[in-house]
């Protein structure tokens, strides 16, 4: 990632795909076929340390979610920390993004306290490093929420027949949301 540069400038092949897909509308059939593809969970994910369970949400969609549940960490007085990493993989371009969530239980808390955030525990950091090595070896590029996901790729006035749903079309919208409503 280069500061001051749009993602589509840094990766011109993404800009070209977005132009052909959303502006020129040349790839509607290709888009439907990509949405129907099933992305397999990389076998190497089974080697992630502290792994409890892998759940794949592979459906007819523009992206796939792989939920990686790590073993709970327990402590005193009923403390229990659940940890999960969501690997969201685009089917349209080889990029992915990681989301982290935690669930906390304790005798002093009624119910479950759920938090989304960054990788804070040693187990989450180690799992993240393993996931990044695996995905990089398979030709994928990680994007960040802070710099890439919300990067503008198009203004709505250049997109024919697409109903605006926020201020602009972002990279996250373009590659992880069914903006075209074709899936």
C-alpha positions, 0 to 999 in steps of 0.5 A: 500500500502506497500512501496518497494513492488510490487502490485502483491506481496502485492495482490498475488491473482492479481499476480495469475490472471495475470499469468493465464490470460496473461502468461498461457492463461488459462482464455481467455473465462472467460476474454470474459465473464467478458468483456461482463458483465454490471456493474451497477452504485451503487445507493449510487452514487446518494447521492454524494453531489453537484451531477449534473449528472452520466454518465456510459460508460458501454460497452463490455470492460475489465473495466467500466467508471462512470463519475460523474459531479458535479454542476458548481461553478460560480464567477465574470465576467463569471467565471465557474468551471466544475468538473468531477470525472471518476471512472474507475472500472476493471471487472477483479479484484475488483479495481478502480482508480479515475481521476479528470478533471476541465473545466474553463470558463471566459470572459478573456479566449477564449473557455474552459480551461481543466485541469486534476489533483487531487481533489483540491476543497472541493466539489471534496474532499468530493465526493471522500471521498463518492465514496471511502466509497461506493466502499470499502463497495462493496469490491473494492480497490482503486489504485493510479496513483502514486504507483499502476497503473504504477507498473510493473506486467510482462516483455514482454518476458514472455508473449506469443503471445502478442505484446508489446506496451510499455516498460513493462506490468503495472497493469493499462495495465493488468486490464484496457486495452484490452491487449489480444484483446479479447473484 
